[in-house]
Amino acid sequence: MAEVPDNTAVRTAMWRAMHVQVDPPPHVLEDEIGLRLVAPDSDWRSRPDMDPVGTSGFRASMVARARFIEDLVSEQADQGVDQYVLLGAGLDTFAQRKPEIASRLTVFEIDQPATQAWKRQRLTDLDLAIPTWLRLVPVDFEATESWWDHLLAAGFDPARPAVIASTGVSMYLTKETTAATLRQLSELAPGSTLAMTFLLPTELLADPDRSGLQASEKGARAAGTPFISFYTPAEMQELAEQAGFKATQHVSGTELADRYFADRTDGLRPSTGEDFLIATT
């Protein structure tokens, strides 16, 4: 089997499952399929990064951003958009969990070849068929392959509107690379929507969350995948507008917390530090 996906993708899948297993309902997102893909050792919940209390803010953030994307995709599908692209798909399981929505779309998952090969094998192992409307698109970013060319080869139609999601990616890219990606995406058909997360500079975080970001940054550097880029909301919106998007919107982590966690009585709430850019063509 191909090598296991990177630690970030695995950790995210585990946190999403922990939300179901540890936090009381209502659950913001119900996803244990990612955990089945990873198939960790039985003591996985004893890992330091799975501490149910110490990492609750990160866990909540992961499920909040996934729920926000899936709500957006569902809304756009209802309006007739029929293409959905995940840039840096990782172990996303939307296609497996929400086939009633996903089957109305052509879903393109873009990621590194090793991750895609591993995921394809694990889906097969679990008897989770890969339907015709799900396209796994391997792109060797390190070899500077063109993700756009691979996307077109997989059947993407640039003449039709699409939803593009990129979560947990921009912090690993230079600002020049992100600007180039935005220019490419701004040329999508009118009516297309991009949802991209970005990390805030430390000074913009709520005080309790600064140490968590610093710990994440240290861990990412130790893993050989350092955080490179941070953006203020105004800077990210300006970058998208300069790239050619017609309209941009900033959605903060606090807004997601208010949307999905307001009525909880257990104190679960996303940490601050990662916000959304929503840009439309």
C-alpha positions in Angstrom: 0.0 0.0 0.0 1.1 3.6 -0.6 2.6 5.5 2.3 0.2 6.9 4.9 -1.1 10.5 4.3 0.6 13.3 6.2 0.0 13.8 9.9 -2.3 16.7 9.4 -4.8 14.8 7.3 -4.7 11.9 9.7 -5.1 14.1 12.8 -8.0 16.0 11.2 -9.8 12.7 10.4 -9.3 11.6 14.1 -10.6 14.9 15.5 -13.7 14.7 13.3 -14.4 11.2 14.7 -13.6 12.4 18.3 -16.3 15.0 17.9 -18.9 12.2 17.5 -17.4 9.9 20.1 -16.6 12.5 22.9 -18.8 15.5 22.5 -22.6 15.3 23.2 -25.1 15.9 20.5 -26.1 17.8 18.5 -23.0 17.1 16.4 -21.9 19.8 14.0 -20.5 17.1 11.7 -20.9 13.4 11.9 -17.8 11.7 10.3 -16.3 8.5 11.5 -15.5 7.2 8.0 -12.2 9.1 8.0 -11.3 7.2 11.1 -12.1 3.9 9.4 -9.8 5.0 6.5 -7.0 5.7 8.9 -7.6 2.5 11.0 -5.4 3.6 13.9 -4.3 1.5 16.9 -7.0 0.9 19.5 -5.3 3.4 21.9 -5.5 6.3 19.4 -7.6 8.4 21.8 -4.7 8.4 24.3 -2.4 10.3 21.9 -1.4 13.7 23.3 -2.9 15.5 20.3 -6.2 13.8 20.9 -6.6 15.0 24.5 -10.4 15.6 24.6 -10.1 18.8 26.7 -6.7 20.3 25.7 -7.5 20.0 22.0 -11.2 20.7 22.0 -10.8 24.1 20.3 -8.9 22.6 17.4 -11.4 19.7 17.1 -14.3 22.2 17.0 -12.5 24.2 14.4 -12.1 21.2 12.1 -15.7 20.2 12.2 -16.9 23.9 11.9 -14.9 24.5 8.7 -16.0 21.2 7.2 -19.7 21.9 8.0 -19.4 25.4 6.6 -18.0 24.1 3.3 -20.7 21.3 3.1 -23.5 23.8 3.7 -22.1 26.0 1.0 -21.8 23.1 -1.5 -25.4 22.0 -0.7 -26.6 25.6 -1.2 -24.8 26.0 -4.5 -26.0 22.6 -5.7 -29.6 23.7 -5.0 -28.9 26.7 -7.3 -27.7 24.4 -10.1 -24.0 24.3 -9.7 -22.8 20.8 -10.5 -19.0 20.8 -10.0 -17.1 20.7 -6.7 -13.3 20.8 -6.5 -11.4 20.1 -3.3 -7.8 21.5 -3.5 -5.8 19.5 -1.0 -8.6 17.0 -0.3 -6.7 14.9 2.3 -9.1 12.4 3.8 -12.3 14.2 3.1 -15.3 12.0 3.2 -18.1 14.2 1.9 -18.7 11.9 -1.1 -19.1 8.9 1.2 -21.2 10.5 3.8 -23.5 12.8 1.7 -24.1 10.9 -1.5 -27.6 12.4 -1.8 -25.9 15.8 -2.4 -22.6 14.7 -3.9 -24.2 12.5 -6.6 -25.8 15.7 -8.0 -22.3 17.0 -8.6 -19.0 15.9 -10.2 -16.6 15.9 -7.3 -12.9 16.4 -8.0 -10.5 15.6 -5.2 -7.0 17.0 -5.8 -4.0 15.8 -3.7 -0.6 14.3 -3.8 -0.3 11.0 -5.8 0.7 8.9 -2.7 -2.2 10.2 -0.7 -4.6 9.6 -3.6 -3.3 6.0 -4.1 -3.6 5.3 -0.4 -7.1 6.6 -0.2 -8.2 4.7 -3.3 -6.9 1.5 -1.8 -8.5 2.1 1.6 -11.9 2.9 0.0 -11.6 -0.4 -1.8 -10.6 -2.3 1.3 -13.7 -0.9 3.1 -16.0 -1.8 0.2 -16.7 1.8 -0.4 -17.1 2.1 -4.2 -15.8 5.1 -6.0 -18.7 6.3 -8.1 -18.4 7.8 -11.6 -19.1 11.3 -10.2 -16.1 11.1 -7.8 -12.8 11.9 -9.5 -9.5 11.4 -7.5 -7.0 13.7 -9.2 -3.4 13.0 -8.3 -1.0 16.0 -8.7 2.6 16.0 -7.8 2.9 19.6 -6.4 6.5 19.1 -5.4 7.3 18.4 -9.1 5.5 21.6 -9.9 2.9 19.7 -12.0 -0.1 21.9 -13.1 -3.1 21.0 -11.0 -5.2 22.9 -13.5 -4.1 20.7 -16.4 -4.8 17.6 -14.3 -8.2 18.9 -13.3 -9.2 19.5 -17.0 -7.9 16.1 -17.9 -10.2 14.6 -15.2 -13.2 16.1 -16.9 -13.7 19.5 -15.3 -15.6 21.9 -17.5 -14.3 25.5 -17.0 -17.3 26.8 -18.9 -19.6 25.8 -16.1 -19.8 27.2 -12.5 -18.1 25.3 -9.7 -17.5 25.5 -6.0 -13.8 25.3 -5.1 -12.7 24.5 -1.5 -9.2 24.9 -0.1 -8.9 24.3 3.6 -5.8 24.1 5.7 -3.5 24.7 2.7 -2.7 28.4 2.2 -0.4 28.5 5.3 2.0 26.1 3.6 2.3 28.1 0.4 4.1 31.3 -0.4 2.0 34.3 -0.9 3.1 34.4 -4.5 1.9 30.8 -5.0 -1.5 31.7 -3.4 -1.8 34.8 -5.6 -1.1 32.7 -8.7 -3.8 30.2 -7.6 -6.3 32.9 -7.1 -5.6 34.4 -10.5 -6.2 31.0 -12.0 -9.5 30.5 -10.1 -10.7 34.0 -10.9 -11.1 32.9 -14.5 -13.7 30.2 -13.6 -17.1 30.6 -15.1 -19.3 33.3 -13.7 -21.2 32.1 -10.7 -18.3 30.1 -9.3 -17.4 30.3 -5.6 -14.1 29.8 -3.8 -13.9 29.1 -0.1 -10.3 29.2 1.2 -9.1 29.2 4.7 -6.1 31.2 5.9 -4.2 31.7 9.1 -4.3 35.0 11.0 -1.1 36.6 12.3 -0.6 35.7 16.0 -1.5 39.2 17.2 -5.0 38.9 15.8 -5.8 35.8 17.8 -7.8 35.8 21.1 -5.4 35.6 24.0 -6.2 32.0 25.0 -5.5 30.7 21.5 -2.1 32.2 20.9 -0.2 29.4 22.6 -2.1 26.8 20.6 -1.2 28.4 17.3 2.4 28.7 18.4 2.4 25.0 19.4 0.9 24.1 16.0 3.5 26.1 14.2 6.3 24.4 16.2 4.8 21.0 15.4 4.4 21.8 11.7 8.0 23.0 11.5 9.3 19.8 13.2 7.3 17.7 10.8 9.0 19.4 7.8 5.9 21.3 6.8 6.3 24.8 8.3 3.7 27.5 8.2 4.9 30.0 5.7 2.1 32.5 5.2 -0.3 34.4 7.5 -2.8 37.0 6.4 -5.0 39.7 7.8 -8.5 39.5 6.5 -8.1 42.7 4.6 -4.9 41.4 3.0 -6.5 38.2 1.9 -9.5 40.0 0.4 -7.3 42.4 -1.4 -5.2 39.6 -2.8 -8.4 38.0 -4.2 -9.7 41.2 -5.6 -6.4 42.0 -7.3 -6.5 38.4 -8.8 -9.8 39.3 -10.5 -12.6 38.0 -8.3 -15.8 40.1 -8.6 -16.7 40.0 -4.9 -15.1 38.8 -1.7 -16.2 38.2 1.8 -14.4 37.5 5.1 -16.0 34.9 7.4 -14.3 34.7 10.8 -13.9 31.7 13.0 -16.0 33.6 15.5 -18.9 33.7 13.0 -18.6 30.0 12.5 -18.7 29.5 16.3 -21.8 31.7 16.6 -23.4 29.8 13.7 -22.8 26.2 14.8 -22.0 26.3 18.6 -24.2 29.1 20.0 -26.7 26.9 21.8 -24.3 24.3 23.2 -24.2 23.8 27.0 -20.8 21.9 27.1 -18.6 24.9 26.3 -17.3 23.4 23.1 -16.2 26.3 20.8 -13.7 26.6 18.0 -10.4 28.2 18.6 -9.6 31.4 16.7 -6.9 31.8 14.2 -8.2 30.3 10.9 -10.7 32.3 8.9 -12.4 31.9 5.5 -12.1 33.9 2.3 -15.2 33.6 0.2 -14.7 34.9 -3.4 -17.0 34.8 -6.3 -16.5 35.2 -10.1 
